Amino acid sequence: MEIKKVLVIDDNKNEQVFLSRALSSIYSCDIITADNGQQGLEMILMESPDLAFLDVAMPLMDGIEMLEILRIQYSQIKIPIIALTAKSDSLTLNKLLTLDIDEYLLKPINIEQIINKMEKVLSKY
């Protein structure tokens, strides 16, 4: 699978910039961003990205709420999702897995982790 466009959904601007720079330099892809799940869902519908990084804890609409809407109301949209979370409890991780994420990263993240998860996801498609 060739990655041309990646959506980064995170309310933390520093995380957005870090991920955007890392992904665009490593994969030479276009990056679009969203500040919360509501904007992220809109960007998925409008921009049709090839993959999304999704923060779990955000204001307005968090990542889990966005995933529930995406997987139920827009089930025809098949987009690989890598969740970003500071929560490592089994309840959060199990919820994410039931919502069909492809991978997850525990914050704080680094470039090596991003590459490893991207390679795993890309090998599935």
Chimera marker file (.cmm) of the C-alpha trace (Angstrom):
<marker_set name="trace">
<marker id="1" x="0.000" y="0.000" z="0.000" r="1" g="1" b="0" radius="0.5"/>
<marker id="2" x="1.335" y="3.383" z="-0.972" r="1" g="1" b="0" radius="0.5"/>
<marker id="3" x="0.680" y="6.189" z="1.466" r="1" g="1" b="0" radius="0.5"/>
<marker id="4" x="-0.065" y="9.490" z="-0.254" r="1" g="1" b="0" radius="0.5"/>
<marker id="5" x="-2.129" y="11.291" z="2.368" r="1" g="1" b="0" radius="0.5"/>
<marker id="6" x="-2.117" y="10.908" z="6.162" r="1" g="1" b="0" radius="0.5"/>
<marker id="7" x="-4.524" y="12.501" z="8.613" r="1" g="1" b="0" radius="0.5"/>
<marker id="8" x="-3.193" y="13.428" z="12.071" r="1" g="1" b="0" radius="0.5"/>
<marker id="9" x="-6.007" y="13.970" z="14.582" r="1" g="1" b="0" radius="0.5"/>
<marker id="10" x="-4.685" y="15.408" z="17.835" r="1" g="1" b="0" radius="0.5"/>
<marker id="11" x="-5.576" y="18.416" z="19.973" r="1" g="1" b="0" radius="0.5"/>
<marker id="12" x="-1.921" y="18.897" z="20.919" r="1" g="1" b="0" radius="0.5"/>
<marker id="13" x="-0.277" y="21.106" z="18.284" r="1" g="1" b="0" radius="0.5"/>
<marker id="14" x="3.205" y="19.893" z="19.265" r="1" g="1" b="0" radius="0.5"/>
<marker id="15" x="2.147" y="16.283" z="18.596" r="1" g="1" b="0" radius="0.5"/>
<marker id="16" x="0.609" y="17.338" z="15.267" r="1" g="1" b="0" radius="0.5"/>
<marker id="17" x="3.807" y="19.078" z="14.180" r="1" g="1" b="0" radius="0.5"/>
<marker id="18" x="6.066" y="16.229" z="15.352" r="1" g="1" b="0" radius="0.5"/>
<marker id="19" x="4.017" y="13.562" z="13.559" r="1" g="1" b="0" radius="0.5"/>
<marker id="20" x="3.539" y="15.693" z="10.456" r="1" g="1" b="0" radius="0.5"/>
<marker id="21" x="7.242" y="16.371" z="10.059" r="1" g="1" b="0" radius="0.5"/>
<marker id="22" x="8.240" y="12.778" z="10.765" r="1" g="1" b="0" radius="0.5"/>
<marker id="23" x="5.699" y="11.274" z="8.376" r="1" g="1" b="0" radius="0.5"/>
<marker id="24" x="6.238" y="13.719" z="5.528" r="1" g="1" b="0" radius="0.5"/>
<marker id="25" x="10.016" y="13.296" z="5.654" r="1" g="1" b="0" radius="0.5"/>
<marker id="26" x="10.020" y="9.496" z="5.980" r="1" g="1" b="0" radius="0.5"/>
<marker id="27" x="7.126" y="8.652" z="3.658" r="1" g="1" b="0" radius="0.5"/>
<marker id="28" x="7.020" y="11.736" z="1.398" r="1" g="1" b="0" radius="0.5"/>
<marker id="29" x="3.266" y="11.987" z="1.907" r="1" g="1" b="0" radius="0.5"/>
<marker id="30" x="0.875" y="14.880" z="2.297" r="1" g="1" b="0" radius="0.5"/>
<marker id="31" x="-0.288" y="15.547" z="5.846" r="1" g="1" b="0" radius="0.5"/>
<marker id="32" x="-3.644" y="16.951" z="6.871" r="1" g="1" b="0" radius="0.5"/>
<marker id="33" x="-4.538" y="17.678" z="10.480" r="1" g="1" b="0" radius="0.5"/>
<marker id="34" x="-7.565" y="17.959" z="12.733" r="1" g="1" b="0" radius="0.5"/>
<marker id="35" x="-7.851" y="19.198" z="16.327" r="1" g="1" b="0" radius="0.5"/>
<marker id="36" x="-10.584" y="16.834" z="17.559" r="1" g="1" b="0" radius="0.5"/>
<marker id="37" x="-12.675" y="13.850" z="16.565" r="1" g="1" b="0" radius="0.5"/>
<marker id="38" x="-15.408" y="15.914" z="14.951" r="1" g="1" b="0" radius="0.5"/>
<marker id="39" x="-12.940" y="17.664" z="12.646" r="1" g="1" b="0" radius="0.5"/>
<marker id="40" x="-11.179" y="14.336" z="12.080" r="1" g="1" b="0" radius="0.5"/>
<marker id="41" x="-14.373" y="12.666" z="10.937" r="1" g="1" b="0" radius="0.5"/>
<marker id="42" x="-15.092" y="15.580" z="8.585" r="1" g="1" b="0" radius="0.5"/>
<marker id="43" x="-11.561" y="15.340" z="7.149" r="1" g="1" b="0" radius="0.5"/>
<marker id="44" x="-11.921" y="11.584" z="6.576" r="1" g="1" b="0" radius="0.5"/>
<marker id="45" x="-15.154" y="12.171" z="4.673" r="1" g="1" b="0" radius="0.5"/>
<marker id="46" x="-13.815" y="15.127" z="2.639" r="1" g="1" b="0" radius="0.5"/>
<marker id="47" x="-10.176" y="14.194" z="2.055" r="1" g="1" b="0" radius="0.5"/>
<marker id="48" x="-10.181" y="10.353" z="1.920" r="1" g="1" b="0" radius="0.5"/>
<marker id="49" x="-6.769" y="9.917" z="3.565" r="1" g="1" b="0" radius="0.5"/>
<marker id="50" x="-4.903" y="6.631" z="3.199" r="1" g="1" b="0" radius="0.5"/>
<marker id="51" x="-4.254" y="6.344" z="6.941" r="1" g="1" b="0" radius="0.5"/>
<marker id="52" x="-5.022" y="8.232" z="10.161" r="1" g="1" b="0" radius="0.5"/>
<marker id="53" x="-3.266" y="8.757" z="13.471" r="1" g="1" b="0" radius="0.5"/>
<marker id="54" x="-5.950" y="9.316" z="16.086" r="1" g="1" b="0" radius="0.5"/>
<marker id="55" x="-5.442" y="10.696" z="19.589" r="1" g="1" b="0" radius="0.5"/>
<marker id="56" x="-7.788" y="9.106" z="22.114" r="1" g="1" b="0" radius="0.5"/>
<marker id="57" x="-8.163" y="11.966" z="24.611" r="1" g="1" b="0" radius="0.5"/>
<marker id="58" x="-9.434" y="15.157" z="22.964" r="1" g="1" b="0" radius="0.5"/>
<marker id="59" x="-12.064" y="17.795" z="23.738" r="1" g="1" b="0" radius="0.5"/>
<marker id="60" x="-15.373" y="18.123" z="21.883" r="1" g="1" b="0" radius="0.5"/>
<marker id="61" x="-15.265" y="14.580" z="20.467" r="1" g="1" b="0" radius="0.5"/>
<marker id="62" x="-12.604" y="12.141" z="21.623" r="1" g="1" b="0" radius="0.5"/>
<marker id="63" x="-11.014" y="9.422" z="19.535" r="1" g="1" b="0" radius="0.5"/>
<marker id="64" x="-13.228" y="6.625" z="20.807" r="1" g="1" b="0" radius="0.5"/>
<marker id="65" x="-16.405" y="8.577" z="20.029" r="1" g="1" b="0" radius="0.5"/>
<marker id="66" x="-15.082" y="9.354" z="16.557" r="1" g="1" b="0" radius="0.5"/>
<marker id="67" x="-14.237" y="5.702" z="15.936" r="1" g="1" b="0" radius="0.5"/>
<marker id="68" x="-17.693" y="4.578" z="17.071" r="1" g="1" b="0" radius="0.5"/>
<marker id="69" x="-19.338" y="6.946" z="14.584" r="1" g="1" b="0" radius="0.5"/>
<marker id="70" x="-16.912" y="6.037" z="11.793" r="1" g="1" b="0" radius="0.5"/>
<marker id="71" x="-17.306" y="2.281" z="12.277" r="1" g="1" b="0" radius="0.5"/>
<marker id="72" x="-21.112" y="2.347" z="12.651" r="1" g="1" b="0" radius="0.5"/>
<marker id="73" x="-22.432" y="5.202" z="10.489" r="1" g="1" b="0" radius="0.5"/>
<marker id="74" x="-19.698" y="5.084" z="7.844" r="1" g="1" b="0" radius="0.5"/>
<marker id="75" x="-18.850" y="1.387" z="7.883" r="1" g="1" b="0" radius="0.5"/>
<marker id="76" x="-18.165" y="1.444" z="4.130" r="1" g="1" b="0" radius="0.5"/>
<marker id="77" x="-15.081" y="3.607" z="4.752" r="1" g="1" b="0" radius="0.5"/>
<marker id="78" x="-12.075" y="1.387" z="5.323" r="1" g="1" b="0" radius="0.5"/>
<marker id="79" x="-9.193" y="3.478" z="6.616" r="1" g="1" b="0" radius="0.5"/>
<marker id="80" x="-6.277" y="2.155" z="8.648" r="1" g="1" b="0" radius="0.5"/>
<marker id="81" x="-6.151" y="3.806" z="12.080" r="1" g="1" b="0" radius="0.5"/>
<marker id="82" x="-3.208" y="4.076" z="14.452" r="1" g="1" b="0" radius="0.5"/>
<marker id="83" x="-4.452" y="5.246" z="17.844" r="1" g="1" b="0" radius="0.5"/>
<marker id="84" x="-2.353" y="7.491" z="20.064" r="1" g="1" b="0" radius="0.5"/>
<marker id="85" x="-2.939" y="7.277" z="23.785" r="1" g="1" b="0" radius="0.5"/>
<marker id="86" x="-1.322" y="8.002" z="27.111" r="1" g="1" b="0" radius="0.5"/>
<marker id="87" x="-3.682" y="5.482" z="28.704" r="1" g="1" b="0" radius="0.5"/>
<marker id="88" x="-2.288" y="1.973" z="28.902" r="1" g="1" b="0" radius="0.5"/>
<marker id="89" x="-5.127" y="0.450" z="30.923" r="1" g="1" b="0" radius="0.5"/>
<marker id="90" x="-6.723" y="-2.682" z="29.505" r="1" g="1" b="0" radius="0.5"/>
<marker id="91" x="-10.202" y="-1.108" z="29.354" r="1" g="1" b="0" radius="0.5"/>
<marker id="92" x="-9.050" y="1.644" z="26.969" r="1" g="1" b="0" radius="0.5"/>
<marker id="93" x="-6.936" y="-0.690" z="24.834" r="1" g="1" b="0" radius="0.5"/>
<marker id="94" x="-9.686" y="-3.311" z="24.590" r="1" g="1" b="0" radius="0.5"/>
<marker id="95" x="-12.209" y="-0.647" z="23.571" r="1" g="1" b="0" radius="0.5"/>
<marker id="96" x="-9.863" y="0.563" z="20.828" r="1" g="1" b="0" radius="0.5"/>
<marker id="97" x="-9.312" y="-2.980" z="19.573" r="1" g="1" b="0" radius="0.5"/>
<marker id="98" x="-13.067" y="-3.675" z="19.447" r="1" g="1" b="0" radius="0.5"/>
<marker id="99" x="-13.371" y="-0.568" z="17.263" r="1" g="1" b="0" radius="0.5"/>
<marker id="100" x="-11.015" y="-2.161" z="14.750" r="1" g="1" b="0" radius="0.5"/>
<marker id="101" x="-7.911" y="-0.011" z="15.031" r="1" g="1" b="0" radius="0.5"/>
<marker id="102" x="-4.887" y="-1.351" z="13.195" r="1" g="1" b="0" radius="0.5"/>
<marker id="103" x="-2.263" y="-0.377" z="15.756" r="1" g="1" b="0" radius="0.5"/>
<marker id="104" x="-1.732" y="1.899" z="18.731" r="1" g="1" b="0" radius="0.5"/>
<marker id="105" x="1.121" y="3.941" z="20.154" r="1" g="1" b="0" radius="0.5"/>
<marker id="106" x="1.542" y="4.830" z="23.794" r="1" g="1" b="0" radius="0.5"/>
<marker id="107" x="2.553" y="8.442" z="24.354" r="1" g="1" b="0" radius="0.5"/>
<marker id="108" x="5.115" y="9.883" z="24.416" r="1" g="1" b="0" radius="0.5"/>
<marker id="109" x="5.960" y="8.636" z="20.935" r="1" g="1" b="0" radius="0.5"/>
<marker id="110" x="9.229" y="8.645" z="19.015" r="1" g="1" b="0" radius="0.5"/>
<marker id="111" x="10.184" y="8.293" z="15.363" r="1" g="1" b="0" radius="0.5"/>
<marker id="112" x="11.298" y="4.669" z="15.704" r="1" g="1" b="0" radius="0.5"/>
<marker id="113" x="7.883" y="3.693" z="17.108" r="1" g="1" b="0" radius="0.5"/>
<marker id="114" x="6.113" y="5.549" z="14.297" r="1" g="1" b="0" radius="0.5"/>
<marker id="115" x="8.143" y="3.711" z="11.653" r="1" g="1" b="0" radius="0.5"/>
<marker id="116" x="7.571" y="0.308" z="13.286" r="1" g="1" b="0" radius="0.5"/>
<marker id="117" x="3.798" y="0.809" z="13.505" r="1" g="1" b="0" radius="0.5"/>
<marker id="118" x="3.578" y="2.216" z="9.983" r="1" g="1" b="0" radius="0.5"/>
<marker id="119" x="5.469" y="-0.781" z="8.600" r="1" g="1" b="0" radius="0.5"/>
<marker id="120" x="3.119" y="-3.168" z="10.420" r="1" g="1" b="0" radius="0.5"/>
<marker id="121" x="0.052" y="-1.394" z="9.066" r="1" g="1" b="0" radius="0.5"/>
<marker id="122" x="1.429" y="-1.111" z="5.545" r="1" g="1" b="0" radius="0.5"/>
<marker id="123" x="2.259" y="-4.826" z="5.486" r="1" g="1" b="0" radius="0.5"/>
<marker id="124" x="-1.418" y="-5.653" z="6.217" r="1" g="1" b="0" radius="0.5"/>
<marker id="125" x="-2.691" y="-3.795" z="3.168" r="1" g="1" b="0" radius="0.5"/>
<link id1="1" id2="2" r="1" g="1" b="0" radius="0.2"/>
<link id1="2" id2="3" r="1" g="1" b="0" radius="0.2"/>
<link id1="3" id2="4" r="1" g="1" b="0" radius="0.2"/>
<link id1="4" id2="5" r="1" g="1" b="0" radius="0.2"/>
<link id1="5" id2="6" r="1" g="1" b="0" radius="0.2"/>
<link id1="6" id2="7" r="1" g="1" b="0" radius="0.2"/>
<link id1="7" id2="8" r="1" g="1" b="0" radius="0.2"/>
<link id1="8" id2="9" r="1" g="1" b="0" radius="0.2"/>
<link id1="9" id2="10" r="1" g="1" b="0" radius="0.2"/>
<link id1="10" id2="11" r="1" g="1" b="0" radius="0.2"/>
<link id1="11" id2="12" r="1" g="1" b="0" radius="0.2"/>
<link id1="12" id2="13" r="1" g="1" b="0" radius="0.2"/>
<link id1="13" id2="14" r="1" g="1" b="0" radius="0.2"/>
<link id1="14" id2="15" r="1" g="1" b="0" radius="0.2"/>
<link id1="15" id2="16" r="1" g="1" b="0" radius="0.2"/>
<link id1="16" id2="17" r="1" g="1" b="0" radius="0.2"/>
<link id1="17" id2="18" r="1" g="1" b="0" radius="0.2"/>
<link id1="18" id2="19" r="1" g="1" b="0" radius="0.2"/>
<link id1="19" id2="20" r="1" g="1" b="0" radius="0.2"/>
<link id1="20" id2="21" r="1" g="1" b="0" radius="0.2"/>
<link id1="21" id2="22" r="1" g="1" b="0" radius="0.2"/>
<link id1="22" id2="23" r="1" g="1" b="0" radius="0.2"/>
<link id1="23" id2="24" r="1" g="1" b="0" radius="0.2"/>
<link id1="24" id2="25" r="1" g="1" b="0" radius="0.2"/>
<link id1="25" id2="26" r="1" g="1" b="0" radius="0.2"/>
<link id1="26" id2="27" r="1" g="1" b="0" radius="0.2"/>
<link id1="27" id2="28" r="1" g="1" b="0" radius="0.2"/>
<link id1="28" id2="29" r="1" g="1" b="0" radius="0.2"/>
<link id1="29" id2="30" r="1" g="1" b="0" radius="0.2"/>
<link id1="30" id2="31" r="1" g="1" b="0" radius="0.2"/>
<link id1="31" id2="32" r="1" g="1" b="0" radius="0.2"/>
<link id1="32" id2="33" r="1" g="1" b="0" radius="0.2"/>
<link id1="33" id2="34" r="1" g="1" b="0" radius="0.2"/>
<link id1="34" id2="35" r="1" g="1" b="0" radius="0.2"/>
<link id1="35" id2="36" r="1" g="1" b="0" radius="0.2"/>
<link id1="36" id2="37" r="1" g="1" b="0" radius="0.2"/>
<link id1="37" id2="38" r="1" g="1" b="0" radius="0.2"/>
<link id1="38" id2="39" r="1" g="1" b="0" radius="0.2"/>
<link id1="39" id2="40" r="1" g="1" b="0" radius="0.2"/>
<link id1="40" id2="41" r="1" g="1" b="0" radius="0.2"/>
<link id1="41" id2="42" r="1" g="1" b="0" radius="0.2"/>
<link id1="42" id2="43" r="1" g="1" b="0" radius="0.2"/>
<link id1="43" id2="44" r="1" g="1" b="0" radius="0.2"/>
<link id1="44" id2="45" r="1" g="1" b="0" radius="0.2"/>
<link id1="45" id2="46" r="1" g="1" b="0" radius="0.2"/>
<link id1="46" id2="47" r="1" g="1" b="0" radius="0.2"/>
<link id1="47" id2="48" r="1" g="1" b="0" radius="0.2"/>
<link id1="48" id2="49" r="1" g="1" b="0" radius="0.2"/>
<link id1="49" id2="50" r="1" g="1" b="0" radius="0.2"/>
<link id1="50" id2="51" r="1" g="1" b="0" radius="0.2"/>
<link id1="51" id2="52" r="1" g="1" b="0" radius="0.2"/>
<link id1="52" id2="53" r="1" g="1" b="0" radius="0.2"/>
<link id1="53" id2="54" r="1" g="1" b="0" radius="0.2"/>
<link id1="54" id2="55" r="1" g="1" b="0" radius="0.2"/>
<link id1="55" id2="56" r="1" g="1" b="0" radius="0.2"/>
<link id1="56" id2="57" r="1" g="1" b="0" radius="0.2"/>
<link id1="57" id2="58" r="1" g="1" b="0" radius="0.2"/>
<link id1="58" id2="59" r="1" g="1" b="0" radius="0.2"/>
<link id1="59" id2="60" r="1" g="1" b="0" radius="0.2"/>
<link id1="60" id2="61" r="1" g="1" b="0" radius="0.2"/>
<link id1="61" id2="62" r="1" g="1" b="0" radius="0.2"/>
<link id1="62" id2="63" r="1" g="1" b="0" radius="0.2"/>
<link id1="63" id2="64" r="1" g="1" b="0" radius="0.2"/>
<link id1="64" id2="65" r="1" g="1" b="0" radius="0.2"/>
<link id1="65" id2="66" r="1" g="1" b="0" radius="0.2"/>
<link id1="66" id2="67" r="1" g="1" b="0" radius="0.2"/>
<link id1="67" id2="68" r="1" g="1" b="0" radius="0.2"/>
<link id1="68" id2="69" r="1" g="1" b="0" radius="0.2"/>
<link id1="69" id2="70" r="1" g="1" b="0" radius="0.2"/>
<link id1="70" id2="71" r="1" g="1" b="0" radius="0.2"/>
<link id1="71" id2="72" r="1" g="1" b="0" radius="0.2"/>
<link id1="72" id2="73" r="1" g="1" b="0" radius="0.2"/>
<link id1="73" id2="74" r="1" g="1" b="0" radius="0.2"/>
<link id1="74" id2="75" r="1" g="1" b="0" radius="0.2"/>
<link id1="75" id2="76" r="1" g="1" b="0" radius="0.2"/>
<link id1="76" id2="77" r="1" g="1" b="0" radius="0.2"/>
<link id1="77" id2="78" r="1" g="1" b="0" radius="0.2"/>
<link id1="78" id2="79" r="1" g="1" b="0" radius="0.2"/>
<link id1="79" id2="80" r="1" g="1" b="0" radius="0.2"/>
<link id1="80" id2="81" r="1" g="1" b="0" radius="0.2"/>
<link id1="81" id2="82" r="1" g="1" b="0" radius="0.2"/>
<link id1="82" id2="83" r="1" g="1" b="0" radius="0.2"/>
<link id1="83" id2="84" r="1" g="1" b="0" radius="0.2"/>
<link id1="84" id2="85" r="1" g="1" b="0" radius="0.2"/>
<link id1="85" id2="86" r="1" g="1" b="0" radius="0.2"/>
<link id1="86" id2="87" r="1" g="1" b="0" radius="0.2"/>
<link id1="87" id2="88" r="1" g="1" b="0" radius="0.2"/>
<link id1="88" id2="89" r="1" g="1" b="0" radius="0.2"/>
<link id1="89" id2="90" r="1" g="1" b="0" radius="0.2"/>
<link id1="90" id2="91" r="1" g="1" b="0" radius="0.2"/>
<link id1="91" id2="92" r="1" g="1" b="0" radius="0.2"/>
<link id1="92" id2="93" r="1" g="1" b="0" radius="0.2"/>
<link id1="93" id2="94" r="1" g="1" b="0" radius="0.2"/>
<link id1="94" id2="95" r="1" g="1" b="0" radius="0.2"/>
<link id1="95" id2="96" r="1" g="1" b="0" radius="0.2"/>
<link id1="96" id2="97" r="1" g="1" b="0" radius="0.2"/>
<link id1="97" id2="98" r="1" g="1" b="0" radius="0.2"/>
<link id1="98" id2="99" r="1" g="1" b="0" radius="0.2"/>
<link id1="99" id2="100" r="1" g="1" b="0" radius="0.2"/>
<link id1="100" id2="101" r="1" g="1" b="0" radius="0.2"/>
<link id1="101" id2="102" r="1" g="1" b="0" radius="0.2"/>
<link id1="102" id2="103" r="1" g="1" b="0" radius="0.2"/>
<link id1="103" id2="104" r="1" g="1" b="0" radius="0.2"/>
<link id1="104" id2="105" r="1" g="1" b="0" radius="0.2"/>
<link id1="105" id2="106" r="1" g="1" b="0" radius="0.2"/>
<link id1="106" id2="107" r="1" g="1" b="0" radius="0.2"/>
<link id1="107" id2="108" r="1" g="1" b="0" radius="0.2"/>
<link id1="108" id2="109" r="1" g="1" b="0" radius="0.2"/>
<link id1="109" id2="110" r="1" g="1" b="0" radius="0.2"/>
<link id1="110" id2="111" r="1" g="1" b="0" radius="0.2"/>
<link id1="111" id2="112" r="1" g="1" b="0" radius="0.2"/>
<link id1="112" id2="113" r="1" g="1" b="0" radius="0.2"/>
<link id1="113" id2="114" r="1" g="1" b="0" radius="0.2"/>
<link id1="114" id2="115" r="1" g="1" b="0" radius="0.2"/>
<link id1="115" id2="116" r="1" g="1" b="0" radius="0.2"/>
<link id1="116" id2="117" r="1" g="1" b="0" radius="0.2"/>
<link id1="117" id2="118" r="1" g="1" b="0" radius="0.2"/>
<link id1="118" id2="119" r="1" g="1" b="0" radius="0.2"/>
<link id1="119" id2="120" r="1" g="1" b="0" radius="0.2"/>
<link id1="120" id2="121" r="1" g="1" b="0" radius="0.2"/>
<link id1="121" id2="122" r="1" g="1" b="0" radius="0.2"/>
<link id1="122" id2="123" r="1" g="1" b="0" radius="0.2"/>
<link id1="123" id2="124" r="1" g="1" b="0" radius="0.2"/>
<link id1="124" id2="125" r="1" g="1" b="0" radius="0.2"/>
</marker_set>
